[in-house]
Amino acid sequence: MAKTIGAFFSLYLATLILLLSSGLFNTYLGLRLTALSVSEIWVGAMIAAYYLGLVLGARVGHRLIIGVGHIRAYAACAALVTVTVLVMILIQGLWIWLALRFVAGIAMVSLFIAIESWLNEQTENASRGTVFGFYMVASCLGTVLGQLALGLFPKLDSEPLVFVAICSVLSLIPVTLTRRLHPALQVPAPLALRYYVARVPMSLTVLFLAGMLTGAFYGLAPVYGLQHGMDNHQVGVFLAVSVAAGLVCQWPLGWLADHMSRVRLIRCGALLLLVLGVPLWGWFQFPYLALVAFSGVLGIVQFTLYPMGAAFANDNVDPERRVGLSALLYMVYGLGACLGPLAAGGLMRAWGPDVYFVFVSACAALLVVFIRERKVKGTHRSEDAPTQFVPMADTLQNSHVMAVLDPRVDPQRDISHDPVIDDPLADAAPQASAGEQQDDRA
């Protein structure tokens, strides 16, 4: 374990610093705009533009790294992130901020492509799970620390932006001074869309709604907290508890997911999310500690939907095509994260901050309605199902390059780049829902 941490310490440290700055900035932006009486729609649009940049920028990052190498690409993108933050200090126009957040999203995903492809190329298959685990811990720890760092800045002025810019530049040091050799880059896998939609439509639904919940959480939960009388530090704790609870509970829930029906577990979690959200619709006034407790329980469900949905999808896709699957799951999750803040922001603008938890309950209700065990026919069960549950980071920072870090995936024998030829699924999309697989231990 110590050897693994030491071997990739520079990359883990860069990841932690980047997520610290990103976690702080996303929460700060919602608080700052709310303090300036900016519409919740604009707050949602800012986080949506950032996530759109993360999703669309994956291919841009690949081309950049192929052209100039990992360290040069990393340095250029870290500089670009820093510039976008500093320009936001100088210029206050919302449309300019929106464009800057989109550019920052492209640059950030390029940074993580560089880190993840580096990890992948220099990791043996036998240790892939350990390397992935430490990378996830570094990612989530950085996000939690970013929320808690809000307490260092009681005033919503430009100081947090300066801190974010410092972190962006600081992350350059461990990467540019590393002695590790430049790795080769994994070529992005094309998306055999019809194949995956026919195999895992239910999983794609889970990932889309999980993305909507996550995007709305990072964009609008700070607004909810601020409009319920929390100060900056309290808002940071409110968010950090949710993220940390989701991280810690991935291991015990992962054990359950490997020993019972994953569909049943997802549906029970969605039902719990629906029920717990109802008291927060504005019927009652809760003290701060009660809201923090609610946040922790909701985070357990919210931040475990992605890994459980991904594990369920892996159960129903041929092992040789799982890298392409992970790329598609990432894009569906990202699309949800773009639309979630916009929808929640519009609702909050029209009916007040308490509607945020109405939105959460509505997403959970959709999961309860569409995710049902009776829809699982077991037609396309993978030969190695049920695949082992793998904890995954709760953020969208990681690109689909992380797919090859997943210990369920053997990149040496993956054929995601090959077209799907003479596959009966190509003409059987109407029967797609039958393709989902139920764990026969259910």
C-alpha positions in Angstrom: 0.0 0.0 0.0 2.7 2.4 1.0 4.6 1.5 -2.2 1.6 2.3 -4.3 1.1 5.7 -2.7 4.8 6.5 -3.0 4.9 5.5 -6.7 2.1 7.8 -7.7 2.3 10.4 -4.9 2.8 13.3 -7.2 -0.3 12.5 -9.2 -2.4 11.9 -6.1 -1.3 15.2 -4.7 -2.1 17.1 -7.9 -5.5 15.5 -7.9 -6.2 16.5 -4.3 -5.1 20.1 -4.9 -7.2 20.4 -8.1 -10.4 19.0 -6.4 -9.9 21.2 -3.4 -9.8 24.3 -5.6 -12.7 23.1 -7.8 -14.9 22.1 -4.8 -14.3 25.4 -3.2 -15.0 27.4 -6.3 -18.2 25.7 -7.3 -19.7 26.3 -3.8 -18.3 29.8 -3.6 -19.8 30.7 -7.0 -23.3 29.8 -5.8 -22.9 31.8 -2.6 -21.4 34.8 -4.3 -24.2 35.1 -6.9 -26.9 34.6 -4.3 -25.4 37.3 -2.1 -25.5 39.6 -5.2 -29.2 38.7 -5.6 -28.6 37.0 -8.9 -31.3 34.7 -10.1 -31.0 31.0 -9.3 -31.3 30.3 -13.0 -28.0 32.0 -13.5 -26.5 30.0 -10.6 -27.7 26.8 -12.3 -26.4 27.9 -15.7 -22.9 28.5 -14.3 -22.6 25.0 -13.0 -24.2 23.6 -16.1 -21.8 25.4 -18.4 -18.9 24.0 -16.3 -20.2 20.4 -16.6 -20.9 20.9 -20.3 -17.2 21.9 -20.7 -16.2 18.8 -18.8 -18.2 16.5 -21.0 -17.4 18.1 -24.4 -13.8 18.8 -23.5 -12.8 15.1 -23.2 -12.0 14.7 -26.9 -10.2 18.1 -26.9 -8.0 17.0 -24.0 -7.0 13.8 -25.8 -6.0 15.6 -29.0 -4.0 18.2 -27.0 -2.1 15.5 -25.0 -1.4 13.5 -28.2 0.0 16.6 -29.8 2.3 18.0 -27.1 2.6 15.4 -24.3 1.3 15.0 -20.8 3.3 17.6 -18.9 3.1 20.4 -21.5 -0.7 19.8 -21.9 -1.1 19.7 -18.1 0.9 23.0 -17.7 -1.1 24.8 -20.4 -4.5 23.7 -19.0 -3.6 24.6 -15.4 -2.5 28.0 -16.7 -5.8 28.3 -18.6 -7.8 27.5 -15.4 -5.9 30.1 -13.5 -6.5 32.7 -16.2 -10.3 32.0 -16.2 -10.4 32.5 -12.4 -8.4 35.7 -12.4 -10.4 37.2 -15.2 -13.5 36.6 -13.1 -12.0 38.9 -10.5 -11.5 41.7 -13.1 -14.7 41.3 -15.0 -18.1 41.0 -13.4 -20.3 40.3 -16.5 -22.5 37.2 -16.1 -22.3 36.2 -19.8 -18.5 36.4 -19.6 -18.5 34.3 -16.5 -20.7 31.8 -18.2 -18.2 31.5 -21.1 -15.2 31.3 -18.7 -16.8 28.5 -16.8 -17.3 26.5 -20.0 -13.6 27.0 -20.9 -12.6 26.1 -17.4 -14.5 22.8 -17.7 -12.7 21.9 -20.9 -9.3 22.7 -19.2 -10.2 20.8 -16.0 -11.2 17.6 -17.8 -8.0 17.8 -19.8 -6.0 18.0 -16.6 -7.7 14.9 -15.3 -7.2 13.0 -18.6 -3.5 13.7 -18.3 -3.4 12.4 -14.7 -5.6 9.3 -15.3 -4.0 8.2 -18.5 -0.7 8.5 -16.7 -1.9 6.3 -13.9 -3.4 3.8 -16.3 -0.3 3.4 -18.5 2.0 2.7 -15.6 -0.3 0.4 -13.6 -0.2 -3.4 -13.7 -3.6 -5.1 -13.9 -3.0 -6.8 -10.6 -2.7 -3.5 -8.8 -5.3 -1.6 -10.8 -7.9 -1.8 -8.1 -5.5 -0.4 -5.4 -4.4 2.5 -7.6 -8.0 3.3 -8.5 -9.0 3.3 -4.8 -6.3 5.8 -3.8 -7.2 8.0 -6.7 -10.9 8.0 -5.7 -9.9 8.8 -2.1 -7.7 11.7 -3.2 -10.6 13.0 -5.4 -13.2 12.8 -2.7 -10.9 14.1 0.0 -10.1 17.1 -2.1 -13.8 17.8 -2.7 -14.6 17.6 1.0 -11.6 19.9 1.9 -12.8 22.4 -0.7 -16.1 22.7 1.0 -14.5 23.1 4.5 -12.1 25.7 3.1 -15.0 28.1 2.7 -14.7 28.7 6.5 -11.4 30.4 5.8 -13.2 33.2 3.9 -16.1 34.7 5.9 -16.5 37.4 3.3 -17.7 36.6 -0.2 -15.1 38.9 -1.9 -12.3 38.0 -4.4 -10.1 36.3 -1.8 -11.5 32.8 -2.5 -10.9 33.3 -6.2 -7.3 34.1 -5.5 -7.0 31.0 -3.4 -8.4 28.9 -6.2 -6.0 30.4 -8.6 -3.1 29.7 -6.2 -4.2 26.0 -6.0 -4.4 25.7 -9.8 -0.8 26.9 -10.1 0.3 24.9 -7.1 -0.9 21.7 -8.7 1.7 22.2 -11.4 4.6 21.6 -9.1 4.1 17.8 -8.3 3.4 17.1 -12.0 6.1 19.1 -13.7 8.8 17.9 -11.2 7.9 14.2 -11.3 10.6 11.8 -12.5 8.1 9.4 -14.0 8.3 8.7 -17.7 5.7 10.0 -20.1 3.0 7.4 -20.8 1.2 6.6 -24.0 -2.4 7.8 -24.2 -5.4 5.5 -24.5 -7.3 6.3 -27.7 -10.9 7.3 -26.9 -13.3 4.4 -27.5 -16.1 5.2 -30.0 -19.7 4.9 -28.7 -21.6 2.0 -30.1 -24.7 3.7 -28.9 -27.4 1.3 -30.1 -25.5 -1.7 -28.6 -25.3 -0.1 -25.2 -28.8 1.4 -25.2 -30.2 -2.1 -26.1 -28.2 -3.7 -23.3 -28.5 -1.3 -20.4 -31.4 1.2 -20.7 -32.2 1.0 -17.1 -28.7 1.7 -16.0 -28.6 4.7 -18.3 -31.7 6.0 -16.6 -30.0 5.7 -13.2 -26.9 7.5 -14.4 -28.8 10.3 -16.0 -30.9 11.0 -12.9 -27.8 10.6 -10.7 -26.1 13.3 -12.8 -29.1 15.6 -12.4 -29.0 15.2 -8.6 -25.2 15.7 -8.4 -25.2 18.8 -10.7 -28.0 20.4 -8.8 -26.3 19.6 -5.5 -23.1 21.4 -6.3 -24.9 24.3 -7.9 -28.0 24.9 -5.8 -27.5 23.2 -2.4 -25.2 26.2 -1.4 -28.0 28.6 -2.4 -30.5 26.6 -0.3 -28.2 26.7 2.7 -27.5 30.4 2.4 -31.2 31.3 2.1 -31.9 29.3 5.2 -29.7 31.4 7.3 -26.4 29.5 7.2 -23.1 31.3 7.0 -20.3 30.4 4.6 -18.7 28.0 7.0 -22.0 26.3 7.8 -22.8 25.9 4.1 -19.4 24.3 3.6 -20.0 21.8 6.4 -23.5 21.1 5.1 -22.0 20.1 1.7 -18.9 18.4 3.0 -20.9 16.0 5.3 -23.0 14.9 2.4 -20.0 14.2 0.2 -18.0 12.5 3.0 -21.0 10.3 3.9 -21.4 9.2 0.4 -17.7 8.3 0.1 -17.5 6.3 3.4 -20.7 4.4 2.8 -19.7 3.2 -0.7 -17.8 0.3 0.8 -20.6 -1.2 3.0 -23.2 -0.5 0.2 -20.8 -2.1 -2.3 -20.8 -5.3 -0.2 -24.6 -5.3 -0.2 -24.6 -4.6 -4.0 -22.5 -7.8 -4.5 -24.8 -9.9 -2.3 -28.3 -8.8 -3.3 -30.3 -7.5 -6.2 -28.8 -4.3 -7.4 -32.1 -3.1 -8.9 -33.7 -3.6 -5.5 -30.9 -1.8 -3.7 -31.1 1.2 -6.1 -34.9 1.3 -5.9 -34.8 1.2 -2.0 -32.3 4.0 -2.0 -34.4 6.1 -4.3 -37.4 5.5 -2.1 -35.5 6.6 1.0 -34.3 9.7 -0.9 -37.9 10.5 -1.8 -39.2 10.0 1.7 -36.4 12.0 3.4 -36.8 14.9 1.0 -40.5 15.4 1.8 -40.0 17.0 5.3 -37.6 19.5 3.7 -40.2 20.9 1.3 -40.9 23.8 3.6 -43.4 22.2 5.9 -41.2 22.5 9.0 -38.3 24.6 10.2 -35.3 22.5 11.1 -32.3 23.6 13.2 -28.9 23.6 11.5 -27.6 20.3 13.0 -30.8 18.5 11.8 -30.2 19.8 8.3 -26.6 18.6 8.4 -27.9 15.2 9.5 -30.4 15.2 6.6 -27.5 16.1 4.3 -25.4 13.2 5.4 -28.2 10.6 4.9 -29.2 12.1 1.5 -25.5 12.0 0.5 -25.3 8.3 1.2 -28.0 7.6 -1.3 -27.2 10.4 -3.8 -23.4 9.6 -4.2 -23.8 5.9 -4.4 -26.2 5.9 -7.4 -23.4 6.3 -9.9 -21.3 3.3 -8.8 -24.3 1.1 -8.3 -25.7 2.0 -11.7 -22.3 1.4 -13.3 -21.9 -2.0 -11.6 -25.4 -3.0 -12.8 -24.5 -1.9 -16.3 -21.2 -3.9 -16.2 -23.3 -7.0 -15.3 -25.0 -6.8 -18.7 -22.3 -5.9 -21.2 -19.7 -8.2 -22.7 -16.4 -7.8 -20.7 -14.6 -6.9 -24.0 -16.7 -3.7 -24.4 -16.7 -2.2 -21.0 -14.3 0.7 -21.7 -16.8 2.0 -24.3 -19.6 1.4 -21.8 -17.8 3.6 -19.2 -17.4 6.4 -21.8 -21.1 6.3 -22.5 -22.0 6.3 -18.8 -19.8 9.3 -18.2 -21.5 11.2 -21.0 -25.0 10.3 -19.9 -24.1 11.3 -16.3 -22.6 14.6 -17.6 -25.7 15.4 -19.6 -27.8 14.9 -16.5 -25.4 17.2 -14.5 -25.9 19.9 -17.2 -29.7 19.8 -17.1 -30.1 19.3 -13.3 -28.9 22.7 -12.2 -30.9 24.4 -14.9 -34.1 22.7 -13.9 -33.6 23.1 -10.1 -32.5 26.7 -10.6 -35.6 27.5 -12.6 -37.9 25.9 -10.0 -36.2 27.7 -7.1 -36.5 31.0 -8.9 -40.2 30.5 -9.3 -41.2 29.0 -6.0 -38.3 29.6 -3.5 -35.4 27.7 -2.0 -37.4 24.8 -0.5 -38.2 23.6 -4.0 -34.7 22.3 -4.2 -35.7 19.3 -2.2 -39.0 19.0 -4.2 -36.6 18.6 -7.2 -34.6 15.9 -5.3 -37.8 14.0 -4.4 -39.0 14.3 -8.0 -35.8 12.7 -9.3 -36.0 10.0 -6.7 -39.7 9.3 -7.6 -38.7 8.8 -11.3 -36.1 6.2 -10.2 -38.8 4.5 -8.1 -41.2 4.4 -11.1 -38.7 3.3 -13.8 -36.3 1.0 -11.9 -38.2 -2.2 -11.1 -37.1 -5.8 -10.7 -39.9 -7.1 -12.9 -38.3 -5.4 -15.9 -35.1 -7.5 -15.4 -35.3 -10.5 -17.7 -31.6 -11.6 -17.6 -31.4 -11.9 -21.4 -27.9 -10.4 -21.7 -26.2 -11.5 -18.5 -22.4 -11.2 -18.7 -20.3 -14.3 -18.2 -18.7 -12.9 -15.1 -21.8 -11.3 -13.5 -22.2 -10.2 -10.9 -19.1 -8.0 -11.4 -17.4 -6.8 -8.2 -18.7 -3.4 -7.0 -16.1 -0.7 -7.4 -16.3 2.6 -5.4 -16.2 5.6 -7.6 -15.6 9.3 -7.0 -18.7 11.4 -6.7 -17.6 14.3 -8.9 -17.7 14.7 -12.7 -14.1 15.9 -12.7 -12.8 12.6 -13.9 -12.9 11.8 -17.6 -13.8 8.5 -19.2 -10.1 7.7 -19.2 -10.8 6.5 -15.7 -12.7 3.6 -17.2 -9.5 1.7 -17.7 -8.5 2.2 -14.1 -11.6 0.2 -13.1 -10.4 -3.2 -12.0 -13.4 -4.8 -13.8 -11.8 -3.7 -17.1 -8.8 -5.3 -18.8 -7.7 -2.7 -21.4 -5.5 -5.3 -23.0 -8.4 -7.3 -24.3 -11.1 -4.6 -24.6 -12.6 -4.4 -28.1 -14.7 -1.2 -27.6 -12.9 0.3 -30.6 -14.2 -2.5 -32.9 -17.6 -2.0 -34.5 -20.5 -4.1 -33.4 -21.1 -6.4 -36.5 -24.0 -8.7 -37.1 -25.3 -8.0 -33.6 -29.0 -8.9 -33.3 -29.3 -6.0 -30.8 -28.8 -3.5 -33.6 -32.4 -4.2 -34.7 -33.9 -5.0 -31.4 -33.9 -1.7 -29.6 -37.7 -1.9 -28.7 -36.9 -4.9 -26.5 -34.0 -3.1 -24.8 -35.4 -3.2 -21.3 -35.2 -7.0 -21.4 -31.4 -6.7 -21.6 -30.9 -5.7 -18.0 -29.5 -8.4 -15.8 -30.6 -9.3 -12.3 -28.0 -10.7 -9.9 -29.2 -14.3 -9.4 -28.4 -14.0 -5.7 -31.3 -11.6 -5.4 
